[in-house]
């Protein structure tokens, strides 16, 4: 009886594994097709409906990938987030960026995801309080990040300033800094 139970359990496990692999292959094929169909020959997004469908499909697929393949999960999430920004869906972008930053904090893409969270809040949603919190959280978690630490510090310094104020600040810094010839 115990042997029969183990065989049955093994069959169910193999069935589920095969079904998951088939589902993953189906998602990959769908995403690949949508990726081609939403872009022009030069890579610009031309079909917003296909782009939105890509994002929805990526949401479903990343739910399967989160535990089984964190690298692919992070890569696909970042691609979908960038696409969401491109087609003016910042809330969806935030969901993807937050997921990468929170669910895979040790992944190489996590610092970028957290930085981009602040960037989206600042530049697309005009929420300086949440942008500030995201940039500060980034600097707390990744103070020595070679790609985004300086950017996060600069974003905090310039947060909420008009382009004119930023220009004036740069002019003042240039006047105060001695010019070397």
HELIX and SHEET records of a PDB file:
HELIX    1   1 UNK A    2  UNK A   37  1                                  36    
HELIX    2   2 UNK A   48  UNK A   68  1                                  21    
HELIX    3   3 UNK A   70  UNK A   86  1                                  17    
HELIX    4   4 UNK A   90  UNK A  103  1                                  14    
HELIX    5   5 UNK A  110  UNK A  123  1                                  14    
HELIX    6   6 UNK A  128  UNK A  141  1                                  14    
HELIX    7   7 UNK A  149  UNK A  158  1                                  10    
HELIX    8   8 UNK A  163  UNK A  176  1                                  14    
END                                                                             
